[in-house]
Amino acid sequence: MDKHPIFIPNGFQIYTKPTEAAANFVLQHIENDHHGTAFYGGGGLGKTSAQQFMTDHASRWLVDESDAPIGVASRLIMPSGARRSDGAFYTAVANSLRLTNADRLTPQKGKERLVNFIKTRCGQAQQTLMVMFIDNAQRITRAEYDYLADIDEQITDAKLRLFVVFMRQSDASGVEVADDWSDYPSHMLRRWFMGSHPFLPLTGLDEVTHALDRFDGSAFWPTPDMPFTRYFARAAFDDGWRLASQAALIVDVVNAIRSQANLPPSNAWPMATFTGTVRYLLANVAAKVPGFREFTTEQIADALSVSGYLRLEYVRANLLMREAVA
């Protein structure tokens, strides 16, 4: 890349505590011999980023007690719109996984391509487990769960294992969070929904500090000696400053902004506005302020405003937008 990943939409992912919790929950259900599990949550919490991280870095978390790999991972996005046949379903899945250029597949051919994809990925890695993340899984219909069950049975017959992670946005606007596992029939519950879990935002100072620390020492570009923070604030970084060292001040500014906007106290921070705030602080403040040494309260408040923090928080609190944040 000739452009820093921080400027590219979904150009980078960082390992956060919510991602760690999701990975551990998936591993728990794999160990319990379940076939799948579900996460649910509102918009902007970081569900997509977490799936991207876990798919791209499966060797870091999809491991046994001795850190030996136990499987491979893939991710697809379930498209919106009505799919009125099994053929339409398999075409949508194949297109999302980039398995075909054909406009339409027959149901049998679509099923074969998906099964062969799983077999091939497992065979290449010499593993027997495929963890498949399905983003926007709330778009899956009852009939399509049965199509997935057909795939699951064929994979089992091949002496392999498919574990499906359904990542579901709670509703069309992403506001109300609900776990509706009890609405499914018993055979579907047994296969896919023996466990479900809310996907949470960054919660509390410790998790915010941990996430900020990823920019200081885990996210690098273009060389391993150039973490994101150093790239944008080299002099300050080399003098000992770290983004994570200002976590307490950043959280204090967030709390002050919430209070001024008459929002209820909260220690939760969705990834959408967290990463937007960090991007602005690094790229528009640290990189451009002459002699930068650390962020001020005013600079942090400006970054939160640019990120749309209050807009999303008003929606999350299910309040009407006020003129102050319009």
Buried (B, 14 or more C-beta within 10 A) or exposed (E): EEEBBBEEEEEBBBBBBBBBBBBEBBBEBBEEEBBBBBBBBBBBBBBBBBBBBBBEBBBEBBBEEEEEBBBBBBBBBBEEEEBEEBBBBBBBBBBBBEBBEEEEBEBEBBBBBBBEBBBEBBEEBEBBBBBBBBBBBBBBEEEBBBBBBBBBEBBEEBEBBBBBBBBBBBBEEBBEBEBEBEEBEEEBEEBBBBBBBBBBBBBEBEBBBBBBBBBBBEBBBEEEEBBBBBBBBBEBBEEEBBBBBBBEBBBBBBBBBBEEBEBEEBBEBBBBBBBBBBBBBBBBBBBEBEEBEBBBEEBBBBBBBBBBBBBBBBBBBEEEEEEEBE
